[in-house]
Amino acid sequence: MTPRPVRTALATALLLAVGIAAAERAPIAGRTYTPADFARYEPRTALDMLRQVPGFVIREADQERGLGEATGNVVVNGQRISGKSNDVITELTRVPAGNVVRIEIVDGAKLDIPGLTGQVANVVTKAGGIRGQWSWKPDVRAYNPRPQVTRGDVSVSGSRGALQYTVGLANTASHSGADGGTRIDNADGSLRDTRYDRWTGEMDMPKLSTRLGWTSTDGDIANLNASVQKEFYHYREDGFRSGPGLPDRERRVREREGGHSYEIGGDYEFGVAGGRLKLIGLDRYAHTPYSQEVVTHVVDGSAPDSGSRFARDSEESEKIARAEYRWKTGASDWRVSAEGAFNRLDSASSIAVLDDGEFVGVPLPGADATVQEDRYELIGSWGHPLGATAKLQVSAGGEYSKLEQVGGGGLTRTFKRPKGSIALAWKPSDTLDVNIKLQRKVGQLNFYDFLASVNLNDGRENAGNPDLVPQQSWEFEVEATKNLGRWGTTTLRVYDHRIDDLIDIVPIGADGESPGNIDRAREYGAEWKGTWKLDPFGWQGAKLDTRWWVQQSEVRDPLTGVERRISNSLIHFWEVKLRDDIPGTSWAWGMNVNHELDALDVRLTEIGHTWEGPIWGELFVERKNFHGLTLRAAVANALGARSYRDRFVYLDRRTGPVDFHEVRDRRIGPILAFQVSGTF
């Protein structure tokens, strides 16, 4: 039988042949939107404008190994953002709407940026005088957490000669919480325990950042990005428990995570030997101490307090050096990139149990270690138009990595992995764009998965796994976008991902479990999204945005050998958004409803499902110009979604008898959200 990668490659070749055969039918063009197209929304920032592009859904860049080739579907002035923590949404928030010249929706393969495919937004901006924008986004929940009043951002952009600059301060704060009951039944269905818990989580992540850009008179381009961020997270849970033959108990859970991080990166591009050379450097660091404490108190004093405490102190660092050289020969575009990335995690963890009122340390094997990876990558790419309606982009190369763990039963390993892609952007007519891509991808590692850890609240323990390797995949995707003129636009994407070394929970030793690798897995599905203008139906100023996504996944369970879905993978998702900008006024209103269903969370000792729903809904009203300000008020969770859990926990592994069945139902409640934004 023909191997799967070969079959996929043959299917790609067939579709490419179809595209080449039709390559003379229409000129290559994308959709272009000017500021006038967004006037009715009165946007404040480039992000406000991009969110109103018909049929376009922002897809943020993947967490790549190093910088790698471009991902996501947004670029600014035809360039990817050379950084990891400065995401595109934050970047666009800092670009005033007045600085946007146009937004181009083009096929990624036509941008001469290897890695991009499908519909990509190129936000074209101009330098201007000093402009600023700000927003404040508080919210109040009916139950549990305190009002959230610290979320907001402010930024200033400007230029001086050839220098462009942006300075911003943002806080991505959030408050959340829920309360409700839980029932614990024995394996025979009899009641073991009833619980009532109330939890709140409060997070603040203030971040100061700057971006400098410079273009010389002879075309040299330089960029510098720098940011520093603090993190504050506090989780509090208080509960009461009782059951047949058991004393009443009070339970307290406390979690804290803090620390700080910084990132500094830059790039410099200049002409050399008939081409363009771009040099990129990045240095990133994060210090993230974390602690979790669980204490149970017997109300009648018949037993002493019991509990545990887990603490971890870790430092992460990443240093990247990258060079890209591109040139043209006739109609062909060529690019060669080389990258060295050096990642390191130093982590020390401890666990202690409550003994006579004092926490006493106990062993946690495999919890203290240093994990590091030195990785080198070389990729070459070639892009060439196929007639007037299509462009082919091919990239090929590989990486060499040295993965080392010092302590915690660690070892040193080296790997060589091929990487690359074939992408075709084809425009068979003025209103239809088709993108086809086959990619060999190597995933990112979470170094914490190498080390032992515990979750005291859920009673879970990961043994740590020094044998972990990155997930790899063959990814085949076809995306078609149809412009429906005054009716709107619609996009259909179908995909098939064949995964090697899937990272999931696997057996470790006789009774342990930890993230590890499963030889083979598969994900495939379809996503259909669109914007439907309601003006032709007589509803002036209104539109519907819809999205429907269905997915199947397959993996052979490492414990039972039975095929099942990948843990927590998507099964289906749908969303409908309505927005009505009332003609002749500065008022708008709308609603959003969505639903998501994910696969079961399968571990070796339990199987279950934790979700919120069944349907999330939001209603909003917006005043787009109130004395120069934009005011927005919304009722989130208007349809009463709740927090649920349904899981079976086993005495040993789940091939044996059940220990208990947990059913949880917690109230979230309505959320009143506000936003005030302006420019200066």
C-alpha positions as CSV (number, residue, x, y, z in Angstrom):
1,M,0.0,0.0,0.0
2,T,1.3,3.5,-0.9
3,P,2.5,5.3,2.3
4,R,0.3,8.1,3.5
5,P,2.7,11.0,2.9
6,V,3.2,9.8,-0.7
7,R,-0.6,9.6,-1.2
8,T,-1.0,13.1,0.1
9,A,1.7,14.4,-2.1
10,L,0.1,12.8,-5.1
11,A,-3.2,14.4,-4.3
12,T,-1.4,17.8,-4.0
13,A,0.3,17.2,-7.4
14,L,-3.1,16.5,-9.0
15,L,-4.6,19.7,-7.6
16,L,-1.6,21.7,-8.7
17,A,-2.0,20.3,-12.2
18,V,-5.6,21.4,-12.2
19,G,-4.5,24.9,-11.1
20,I,-1.8,25.1,-13.8
21,A,-4.2,24.0,-16.5
22,A,-6.5,26.9,-15.6
23,A,-3.7,29.4,-15.2
24,E,-4.7,31.8,-18.0
25,R,-8.3,32.6,-17.1
26,A,-8.1,35.8,-15.0
27,P,-5.6,38.3,-13.7
28,I,-4.2,37.9,-10.1
29,A,-5.8,40.3,-7.7
30,G,-7.0,40.5,-4.2
31,R,-9.6,42.4,-2.3
32,T,-8.7,45.9,-1.2
33,Y,-10.4,48.0,1.5
34,T,-9.8,51.7,2.0
35,P,-10.7,53.8,5.1
36,A,-13.9,54.8,3.3
37,D,-15.1,51.2,3.5
38,F,-15.0,51.3,7.3
39,A,-16.4,54.8,7.7
40,R,-19.7,53.6,9.1
41,Y,-18.0,51.8,11.9
42,E,-16.0,54.9,12.9
43,P,-12.9,52.8,13.9
44,R,-10.3,54.0,16.3
45,T,-7.5,51.6,15.4
46,A,-6.3,49.3,12.6
47,L,-7.6,46.4,14.6
48,D,-11.1,47.9,14.6
49,M,-10.9,48.1,10.8
50,L,-9.6,44.6,10.3
51,R,-12.3,43.1,12.4
52,Q,-14.9,44.5,10.0
53,V,-13.3,43.0,6.9
54,P,-16.0,40.7,5.4
55,G,-15.4,37.0,5.9
56,F,-12.0,37.5,7.5
57,V,-11.1,35.9,10.8
58,I,-7.8,36.9,12.4
59,R,-5.6,33.9,13.0
60,E,-2.7,34.6,15.3
61,A,0.8,33.2,14.6
62,D,1.5,29.7,16.0
63,Q,4.1,29.3,18.8
64,E,6.9,28.3,16.5
65,R,10.1,26.6,17.3
66,G,12.3,29.8,17.2
67,L,11.0,32.3,14.7
68,G,10.8,29.8,11.8
69,E,8.7,30.6,8.7
70,A,5.7,33.0,9.0
71,T,2.4,31.7,10.3
72,G,-0.9,33.5,11.2
73,N,-2.7,35.5,8.5
74,V,-1.8,39.2,9.2
75,V,1.2,41.2,8.1
76,V,1.9,44.9,8.4
77,N,3.3,46.7,5.3
78,G,4.1,43.4,3.7
79,Q,6.3,42.3,6.6
80,R,5.9,39.8,9.4
81,I,6.4,41.0,12.9
82,S,9.9,39.8,14.1
83,G,9.0,38.8,17.6
84,K,7.2,36.3,19.8
85,S,5.5,38.2,22.5
86,N,4.5,41.2,20.4
87,D,1.4,39.6,18.9
88,V,-0.4,41.0,15.9
89,I,-3.5,42.0,17.8
90,T,-1.5,44.2,20.2
91,E,0.4,45.7,17.3
92,L,-2.7,46.6,15.4
93,T,-4.3,48.1,18.5
94,R,-1.4,50.6,18.5
95,V,-1.9,51.7,14.9
96,P,-4.4,54.6,14.8
97,A,-7.1,54.2,12.1
98,G,-5.9,57.5,10.6
99,N,-2.6,55.9,9.8
100,V,-4.1,53.1,7.7
101,V,-3.9,53.5,4.0
102,R,-5.6,50.3,3.0
103,I,-6.1,46.7,3.9
104,E,-5.3,44.1,1.2
105,I,-6.7,40.6,1.4
106,V,-4.4,38.5,-0.8
107,D,-3.3,35.0,-1.2
108,G,-0.5,34.3,1.2
109,A,1.7,32.5,-1.4
110,K,1.8,35.8,-3.4
111,L,3.4,37.8,-0.6
112,D,6.9,36.3,-1.0
113,I,6.9,35.4,2.7
114,P,7.5,31.7,3.0
115,G,5.0,29.9,5.3
116,L,2.0,32.1,4.6
117,T,-1.0,30.5,2.9
118,G,-4.7,31.1,2.5
119,Q,-6.3,34.5,2.8
120,V,-3.8,37.0,4.4
121,A,-4.5,40.6,5.5
122,N,-1.7,43.1,4.6
123,V,-2.3,46.2,6.6
124,V,-0.7,49.1,4.8
125,T,0.1,52.1,7.0
126,K,1.7,55.5,6.6
127,A,3.8,57.6,8.9
128,G,2.1,60.6,10.3
129,G,2.2,63.2,13.0
130,I,2.0,62.2,16.7
131,R,-1.2,60.3,17.2
132,G,-2.4,58.4,20.3
133,Q,-5.2,56.1,21.2
134,W,-6.5,54.7,24.5
135,S,-9.2,52.4,25.8
136,W,-10.6,51.3,29.1
137,K,-12.5,48.0,29.3
138,P,-14.0,47.3,32.8
139,D,-16.5,44.6,33.5
140,V,-18.8,43.6,36.4
141,R,-20.0,40.1,37.1
142,A,-23.3,39.5,38.9
143,Y,-21.7,36.8,41.1
144,N,-18.3,36.0,42.7
145,P,-15.3,38.1,41.5
146,R,-14.8,41.7,42.3
147,P,-15.4,44.2,39.5
148,Q,-12.5,44.3,37.0
149,V,-11.5,47.9,36.5
150,T,-7.8,47.7,35.5
151,R,-8.0,46.4,31.9
152,G,-7.1,49.0,29.2
153,D,-4.3,50.3,27.0
154,V,-2.8,53.5,25.8
155,S,-0.3,54.1,23.0
156,V,1.4,56.9,21.1
157,S,2.7,56.7,17.5
158,G,4.6,59.2,15.4
159,S,7.5,59.8,13.1
160,R,10.5,62.0,13.0
161,G,12.2,62.0,9.6
162,A,12.9,58.4,8.6
163,L,12.2,57.2,12.1
164,Q,8.8,55.8,13.1
165,Y,7.9,55.0,16.7
166,T,5.2,53.5,18.9
167,V,5.2,53.4,22.7
168,G,2.4,51.5,24.5
169,L,1.2,50.4,27.9
170,A,-1.4,47.7,28.1
171,N,-2.9,45.6,30.9
172,T,-4.7,42.4,29.8
173,A,-6.5,42.0,33.1
174,S,-9.4,39.6,33.7
175,H,-11.5,38.5,36.6
176,S,-13.5,35.3,36.5
177,G,-15.3,33.0,38.9
178,A,-18.2,30.5,39.4
179,D,-20.0,28.8,42.3
180,G,-22.2,25.7,42.6
181,G,-22.5,22.1,43.6
182,T,-20.7,18.9,42.9
183,R,-22.0,15.3,43.5
184,I,-19.5,12.4,44.0
185,D,-21.0,8.9,43.6
186,N,-19.4,5.6,44.3
187,A,-19.0,3.0,41.5
188,D,-22.4,1.5,42.5
189,G,-24.2,4.8,42.1
190,S,-24.5,5.5,45.9
191,L,-23.7,8.9,47.2
192,R,-20.2,9.4,48.6
193,D,-19.9,13.2,48.9
194,T,-21.7,16.5,48.2
195,R,-19.8,19.7,47.7
196,Y,-20.4,23.4,47.3
197,D,-17.5,25.5,46.0
198,R,-17.0,29.1,45.1
199,W,-13.9,30.3,43.2
200,T,-12.5,33.5,41.8
201,G,-9.4,34.1,39.6
202,E,-8.0,37.6,39.2
203,M,-5.1,38.4,36.8
204,D,-3.3,41.5,35.8
205,M,-0.5,41.5,33.2
206,P,0.7,45.1,32.6
207,K,3.1,45.4,29.7
208,L,5.2,48.3,28.5
209,S,6.5,48.1,25.0
210,T,8.0,50.1,22.2
211,R,8.6,49.6,18.5
212,L,11.0,51.7,16.4
213,G,11.2,51.5,12.6
214,W,13.6,53.3,10.3
215,T,13.9,53.4,6.5
216,S,16.9,55.0,4.8
217,T,16.9,56.9,1.5
218,D,18.5,53.9,-0.3
219,G,15.9,51.4,1.1
220,D,17.6,49.9,4.1
221,I,15.0,48.9,6.7
222,A,15.5,48.5,10.5
223,N,13.1,47.6,13.3
224,L,13.5,47.3,17.0
225,N,11.0,45.8,19.4
226,A,11.2,45.7,23.2
227,S,8.8,44.9,26.0
228,V,8.7,44.2,29.7
229,Q,5.8,42.7,31.5
230,K,4.7,41.8,35.1
231,E,2.3,39.1,36.0
232,F,-0.1,38.9,39.0
233,Y,-2.5,36.0,39.3
234,H,-4.5,35.0,42.4
235,Y,-6.9,32.0,42.6
236,R,-9.1,31.5,45.6
237,E,-11.5,28.6,46.1
238,D,-13.6,28.0,49.3
239,G,-15.8,25.0,49.6
240,F,-18.0,23.0,52.0
241,R,-18.2,19.2,51.8
242,S,-20.4,16.6,53.5
243,G,-21.4,13.0,52.9
244,P,-22.9,9.8,54.5
245,G,-20.8,8.8,57.4
246,L,-18.3,11.6,56.9
247,P,-17.7,14.7,59.0
248,D,-18.5,18.1,57.5
249,R,-15.4,19.7,56.0
250,E,-14.3,23.1,54.9
251,R,-11.7,23.2,52.0
252,R,-9.5,26.1,51.0
253,V,-7.5,26.3,47.7
254,R,-5.1,29.2,47.0
255,E,-2.9,29.6,43.9
256,R,-0.4,32.4,43.1
257,E,1.6,33.0,40.0
258,G,3.7,36.1,39.4
259,G,7.1,37.1,38.1
260,H,8.2,39.1,35.1
261,S,9.4,38.8,31.5
262,Y,11.1,40.8,28.9
263,E,11.8,40.5,25.2
264,I,14.0,42.5,22.9
265,G,14.3,41.9,19.2
266,G,15.3,43.6,16.0
267,D,15.9,43.2,12.3
268,Y,17.9,45.0,9.7
269,E,17.3,44.5,5.9
270,F,19.6,45.9,3.2
271,G,20.6,45.2,-0.4
272,V,23.6,43.0,-1.2
273,A,24.7,41.2,-4.4
274,G,21.5,41.9,-6.3
275,G,19.2,40.7,-3.5
276,R,18.0,41.6,0.0
277,L,19.6,40.3,3.2
278,K,17.6,40.5,6.5
279,L,19.3,39.9,9.9
280,I,17.1,39.1,12.9
281,G,18.0,38.8,16.6
282,L,15.8,38.1,19.6
283,D,16.4,37.6,23.4
284,R,13.5,36.6,25.6
285,Y,13.4,35.8,29.3
286,A,10.7,34.9,31.9
287,H,10.8,34.3,35.6
288,T,7.5,32.7,36.8
289,P,7.2,31.5,40.4
290,Y,4.1,29.5,41.1
291,S,2.4,28.0,44.2
292,Q,-0.7,26.0,45.0
293,E,-2.0,25.2,48.5
294,V,-5.0,23.0,49.5
295,V,-6.1,22.7,53.1
296,T,-9.1,20.7,54.5
297,H,-10.5,21.6,57.9
298,V,-12.9,19.2,59.8
299,V,-15.6,21.4,61.2
300,D,-16.2,19.4,64.5
301,G,-12.5,19.1,65.2
302,S,-12.6,15.3,65.2
303,A,-9.5,15.2,63.0
304,P,-6.6,17.6,62.4
305,D,-6.3,19.8,59.3
306,S,-4.9,18.0,56.2
307,G,-3.4,19.5,53.1
308,S,-0.6,19.9,50.7
309,R,1.5,22.6,49.1
310,F,3.2,22.6,45.7
311,A,5.7,25.3,44.8
312,R,7.8,25.9,41.6
313,D,10.3,28.5,40.7
314,S,11.4,28.6,37.1
315,E,13.3,30.7,34.6
316,E,13.0,30.4,30.8
317,S,15.2,32.0,28.2
318,E,15.3,32.0,24.5
319,K,17.9,33.4,22.1
320,I,17.5,33.5,18.4
321,A,19.7,34.5,15.5
322,R,18.3,34.4,12.0
323,A,19.3,35.5,8.5
324,E,17.1,35.6,5.4
325,Y,18.4,36.3,1.9
326,R,16.0,36.8,-1.1
327,W,16.5,37.6,-4.7
328,K,14.8,37.3,-8.1
329,T,15.8,35.6,-11.4
330,G,13.3,36.5,-14.0
331,A,9.8,35.8,-12.7
332,S,11.0,33.6,-9.9
333,D,11.5,34.6,-6.2
334,W,14.2,32.8,-4.2
335,R,14.9,32.9,-0.5
336,V,17.3,31.1,1.8
337,S,17.0,31.3,5.6
338,A,19.3,30.1,8.4
339,E,18.4,30.1,12.1
340,G,19.9,29.2,15.4
341,A,17.6,29.0,18.4
342,F,18.7,28.3,22.0
343,N,16.0,27.6,24.6
344,R,16.5,26.8,28.3
345,L,14.3,26.1,31.3
346,D,15.7,26.0,34.8
347,S,13.0,24.8,37.2
348,A,12.9,23.7,40.8
349,S,9.7,22.3,42.4
350,S,8.8,21.0,45.9
351,I,5.8,19.5,47.6
352,A,4.9,19.5,51.3
353,V,2.2,17.9,53.3
354,L,0.5,19.3,56.4
355,D,1.6,17.6,59.6
356,D,0.5,18.8,63.0
357,G,-0.1,22.3,61.6
358,E,3.2,22.6,59.8
359,F,4.0,21.9,56.1
360,V,6.7,19.2,55.9
361,G,8.5,18.5,52.7
362,V,8.3,15.2,50.9
363,P,10.2,13.8,47.9
364,L,9.1,14.7,44.4
365,P,11.4,12.8,42.0
366,G,12.1,14.4,38.6
367,A,10.9,17.8,39.6
368,D,14.2,19.7,39.6
369,A,16.1,19.9,36.3
370,T,17.4,22.0,33.5
371,V,16.0,21.4,30.0
372,Q,17.7,23.0,27.0
373,E,17.6,22.7,23.3
374,D,20.1,24.0,20.7
375,R,18.4,24.0,17.3
376,Y,19.7,24.9,13.8
377,E,17.5,25.3,10.7
378,L,18.2,25.8,7.0
379,I,15.3,26.4,4.6
380,G,15.3,27.3,0.9
381,S,12.2,28.5,-1.0
382,W,11.2,29.2,-4.6
383,G,8.2,31.1,-5.8
384,H,7.1,31.3,-9.5
385,P,4.0,32.5,-11.3
386,L,2.1,29.9,-13.3
387,G,0.6,32.0,-16.0
388,A,-1.5,35.0,-15.1
389,T,-3.7,33.4,-12.4
390,A,-1.6,31.3,-10.1
391,K,1.6,31.2,-8.2
392,L,3.5,28.2,-6.8
393,Q,5.7,28.4,-3.7
394,V,8.0,25.6,-2.7
395,S,10.2,25.4,0.4
396,A,12.5,22.6,1.6
397,G,15.1,22.1,4.3
398,G,15.5,20.7,7.7
399,E,16.6,21.2,11.3
400,Y,19.2,19.7,13.6
401,S,18.6,19.9,17.3
402,K,20.3,18.8,20.5
403,L,17.9,18.2,23.3
404,E,19.4,17.9,26.8
405,Q,18.0,17.4,30.3
406,V,20.3,17.8,33.3
407,G,18.8,16.3,36.5
408,G,15.4,14.6,36.9
409,G,16.6,11.4,35.1
410,G,17.7,13.4,32.1
411,L,19.6,12.5,29.0
412,T,21.0,14.0,25.8
413,R,19.7,13.3,22.3
414,T,20.2,14.7,18.8
415,F,17.7,14.8,16.0
416,K,17.5,15.6,12.3
417,R,14.1,16.5,10.9
418,P,13.0,17.5,7.3
419,K,10.7,20.5,6.9
420,G,9.1,22.2,4.0
421,S,5.9,23.0,2.1
422,I,4.3,23.2,-1.3
423,A,1.7,26.0,-1.8
424,L,-0.4,27.1,-4.7
425,A,-2.4,30.3,-4.9
426,W,-4.8,30.2,-7.8
427,K,-7.5,32.6,-9.0
428,P,-9.8,30.9,-11.4
429,S,-12.1,33.9,-11.7
430,D,-12.4,37.5,-10.6
431,T,-14.5,36.4,-7.6
432,L,-12.9,33.1,-6.6
433,D,-9.5,32.5,-4.8
434,V,-8.2,29.0,-4.1
435,N,-5.2,28.1,-2.0
436,I,-3.7,24.6,-1.7
437,K,-0.9,23.7,0.7
438,L,1.0,20.6,1.8
439,Q,3.4,21.1,4.7
440,R,5.8,19.1,6.8
441,K,5.7,20.7,10.2
442,V,7.7,20.2,13.5
443,G,5.8,21.4,16.6
444,Q,6.9,23.3,19.7
445,L,7.9,21.6,22.9
446,N,6.7,22.6,26.4
447,F,9.7,22.1,28.5
448,Y,7.6,21.8,31.7
449,D,6.3,18.5,30.3
450,F,9.7,17.0,30.9
451,L,9.5,17.5,34.6
452,A,7.4,16.1,37.4
453,S,4.5,18.2,38.6
454,V,1.2,18.0,40.5
455,N,-2.2,19.6,40.5
456,L,-3.4,19.4,44.1
457,N,-6.9,20.7,43.4
458,D,-7.7,17.9,40.9
459,G,-5.6,15.2,42.5
460,R,-3.4,14.7,39.4
461,E,0.3,14.0,39.2
462,N,2.6,14.0,36.2
463,A,5.7,11.9,36.6
464,G,7.8,13.8,34.1
465,N,9.2,12.4,30.8
466,P,12.8,12.9,29.7
467,D,12.1,11.0,26.5
468,L,9.6,13.5,25.1
469,V,10.2,14.6,21.4
470,P,8.5,17.3,19.3
471,Q,5.2,16.5,17.6
472,Q,5.5,16.4,13.8
473,S,2.9,16.4,11.1
474,W,2.0,16.3,7.4
475,E,-0.6,19.0,6.9
476,F,-2.7,19.2,3.8
477,E,-5.2,22.1,3.4
478,V,-7.4,23.6,0.6
479,E,-9.1,26.9,1.1
480,A,-11.5,28.6,-1.3
481,T,-12.9,32.2,-0.9
482,K,-15.9,33.4,-3.0
483,N,-16.6,37.1,-3.3
484,L,-20.4,37.4,-3.5
485,G,-20.4,41.1,-4.3
486,R,-23.1,43.1,-2.5
487,W,-24.2,39.9,-0.8
488,G,-20.9,39.4,1.1
489,T,-18.2,36.8,1.0
490,T,-17.7,33.2,2.1
491,T,-14.7,30.9,2.7
492,L,-14.5,27.1,2.9
493,R,-11.4,25.3,4.3
494,V,-10.9,21.6,4.3
495,Y,-7.9,19.9,5.9
496,D,-6.2,16.6,6.8
497,H,-3.4,16.5,9.3
498,R,-1.4,13.3,9.7
499,I,0.5,13.5,13.0
500,D,3.7,11.7,14.1
501,D,4.7,11.6,17.8
502,L,1.5,13.1,19.0
503,I,1.9,14.6,22.5
504,D,-0.7,13.2,24.9
505,I,-0.8,11.5,28.3
506,V,1.1,8.2,28.2
507,P,2.1,5.5,30.8
508,I,5.3,6.1,32.7
509,G,6.7,3.2,34.6
510,A,4.4,0.8,36.5
511,D,1.8,3.4,37.8
512,G,2.9,6.8,36.5
513,E,1.6,9.1,33.7
514,S,2.9,12.1,31.9
515,P,2.8,13.9,28.6
516,G,4.5,11.7,26.1
517,N,4.5,10.7,22.4
518,I,2.0,8.4,20.6
519,D,3.3,7.2,17.2
520,R,0.4,8.1,14.9
521,A,-2.7,10.3,15.0
522,R,-4.9,12.2,12.5
523,E,-7.1,15.3,12.5
524,Y,-9.3,16.3,9.6
525,G,-12.3,18.6,9.1
526,A,-13.9,21.5,7.4
527,E,-14.4,25.2,8.4
528,W,-17.0,27.4,6.7
529,K,-17.1,31.1,7.5
530,G,-18.7,34.1,5.8
531,T,-20.1,37.6,6.0
532,W,-23.6,38.1,4.7
533,K,-24.7,41.7,4.0
534,L,-28.4,42.3,4.8
535,D,-28.7,45.5,2.7
536,P,-30.1,43.5,-0.3
537,F,-32.9,42.3,1.9
538,G,-33.8,45.9,2.9
539,W,-32.0,45.9,6.3
540,Q,-29.6,48.7,5.6
541,G,-26.4,48.8,7.6
542,A,-26.8,45.2,9.0
543,K,-24.6,42.1,8.4
544,L,-24.3,38.6,9.7
545,D,-20.9,36.9,10.3
546,T,-21.1,33.1,10.6
547,R,-18.6,30.4,11.3
548,W,-19.1,26.6,11.4
549,W,-16.2,24.2,12.1
550,V,-16.5,20.4,12.3
551,Q,-13.5,18.1,13.0
552,Q,-12.8,14.4,13.5
553,S,-9.6,13.0,15.1
554,E,-8.2,9.6,15.5
555,V,-5.5,8.1,17.8
556,R,-4.9,4.7,19.2
557,D,-5.1,4.8,23.0
558,P,-1.7,4.0,24.5
559,L,-3.3,2.1,27.4
560,T,-6.1,0.1,25.8
561,G,-5.1,0.0,22.1
562,V,-8.6,1.2,21.1
563,E,-9.0,4.0,18.6
564,R,-10.5,7.2,20.1
565,R,-10.5,11.0,19.5
566,I,-7.4,13.0,20.5
567,S,-7.9,14.3,24.1
568,N,-9.6,17.7,24.2
569,S,-9.6,18.1,20.4
570,L,-12.4,20.1,18.8
571,I,-15.5,18.2,17.6
572,H,-17.5,21.1,16.4
573,F,-17.9,24.9,16.8
574,W,-20.5,27.4,15.5
575,E,-20.9,31.1,15.8
576,V,-23.3,33.7,14.6
577,K,-22.7,37.5,14.9
578,L,-25.2,40.2,14.0
579,R,-24.2,43.9,13.8
580,D,-26.5,46.7,12.8
581,D,-25.1,50.1,12.2
582,I,-28.2,52.2,12.1
583,P,-28.0,54.5,9.0
584,G,-27.9,58.2,9.7
585,T,-26.9,57.8,13.3
586,S,-23.8,57.0,15.3
587,W,-25.5,54.1,17.0
588,A,-24.9,50.4,16.5
589,W,-26.2,47.3,18.2
590,G,-25.8,43.6,17.8
591,M,-25.5,40.1,19.3
592,N,-23.2,37.1,19.2
593,V,-24.1,33.4,20.0
594,N,-21.6,30.5,19.9
595,H,-21.3,26.9,21.0
596,E,-18.3,24.6,21.2
597,L,-18.0,20.9,21.8
598,D,-14.6,19.2,22.5
599,A,-13.5,15.6,22.9
600,L,-13.1,13.9,26.3
601,D,-10.0,14.5,28.4
602,V,-8.5,11.1,28.6
603,R,-5.8,10.3,31.1
604,L,-4.6,7.0,32.4
605,T,-6.5,7.2,35.7
606,E,-9.6,9.1,34.6
607,I,-11.8,10.2,31.7
608,G,-14.0,13.2,31.7
609,H,-15.2,16.4,30.2
610,T,-15.0,20.0,31.5
611,W,-16.9,22.7,29.6
612,E,-18.9,25.9,29.7
613,G,-22.2,26.2,27.9
614,P,-24.3,25.0,26.3
615,I,-24.5,28.4,24.5
616,W,-22.6,31.6,25.1
617,G,-24.5,34.8,24.1
618,E,-23.8,38.5,24.1
619,L,-25.9,41.6,23.4
620,F,-24.2,45.0,22.8
621,V,-25.0,48.6,22.0
622,E,-22.4,51.1,20.8
623,R,-22.3,54.9,20.5
624,K,-19.6,55.4,17.9
625,N,-19.1,59.1,18.4
626,F,-20.1,60.7,21.7
627,H,-18.1,63.9,22.0
628,G,-15.2,62.2,20.2
629,L,-15.4,59.0,22.2
630,T,-16.6,55.5,21.4
631,L,-18.8,54.0,24.1
632,R,-19.9,50.4,24.2
633,A,-21.9,48.4,26.7
634,A,-22.6,44.7,26.5
635,V,-24.2,41.9,28.5
636,A,-22.0,38.8,28.1
637,N,-23.3,35.3,29.0
638,A,-26.8,36.6,28.3
639,L,-28.0,33.0,27.7
640,G,-26.9,31.7,31.1
641,A,-24.0,29.4,30.2
642,R,-22.7,27.4,33.2
643,S,-19.5,25.6,34.1
644,Y,-19.8,21.8,34.0
645,R,-17.7,18.7,34.7
646,D,-18.5,15.1,34.2
647,R,-15.6,12.6,34.9
648,F,-14.9,9.1,36.0
649,V,-11.9,8.5,38.2
650,Y,-10.5,4.9,38.6
651,L,-9.0,3.1,41.5
652,D,-5.9,2.4,39.5
653,R,-5.7,2.9,35.7
654,R,-8.9,3.1,33.7
655,T,-8.6,-0.6,32.6
656,G,-9.7,-1.4,36.2
657,P,-12.7,-0.6,38.4
658,V,-14.1,2.9,38.9
659,D,-13.4,4.7,42.1
660,F,-16.0,7.5,41.8
661,H,-18.1,9.5,39.4
662,E,-18.0,13.3,39.7
663,V,-20.8,15.6,38.3
664,R,-20.3,19.4,38.7
665,D,-22.7,22.3,37.9
666,R,-21.5,25.8,38.7
667,R,-23.1,29.2,38.0
668,I,-21.2,31.8,36.1
669,G,-23.9,34.5,35.7
670,P,-24.3,37.5,33.5
671,I,-21.3,39.8,32.8
672,L,-21.8,43.6,32.3
673,A,-18.9,44.8,30.1
674,F,-18.1,48.3,29.1
675,Q,-15.6,50.0,26.9
676,V,-14.6,53.6,26.4
677,S,-12.1,54.5,23.8
678,G,-10.7,57.6,22.2
679,T,-7.9,59.2,20.3
680,F,-5.6,62.2,20.8
